[in-house]
Amino acid sequence: MAKLEHTLTGTFDQWLNRIEDGILNGSMSASLEDSSDFRSGDARCSVRVFERYSYFGGNRVSLSVTLFQNCDGPISLSAITAGGSQALFFKVNTWGEEAFLDKLRDLL
C-alpha cells in the first residue's frame, strides 16, 4: 500500500476533473470503478476509485482518491493504492502501486 497526502489551491472542480482525466488518459488499462460526492453546508468531499493493470506485478491495482474542501479553504487530497502484492501473508512486489501513485504525483 502506498499513500500520498497533499494540500491543493485552486478550484475543487478543476482539480477533480484534472485528476479524473489524467488518471484515465494516463494508462490504457485505467478505469474509474466508482465515485461518490458529498456536500454539507460549505464543505465538499469527492471520492474516486480507479483501477488499472500493473504490468510489473502481473495484477490489477486500485487507487482511491479523496478530495475535501471546507468553505473556500485549501483542498485536502488523500490518495491510497492497494492490490499490488502477490504474496499470501506479507506484501511483496508493490511496484505497481507506487507506479500508479506516481501518475497522480505527476498531475499535481
Protein Blocks (a to p, Z undefined) as FASTA:
>chain_A
ZZdddddedjfklmmmmmmmmmmmmpfkbccfbdcdddehjbccdddddddddfklopac
ddddddddehjbdcddddddehiacbfkbcehjllmmmmmmmmmmmZZ
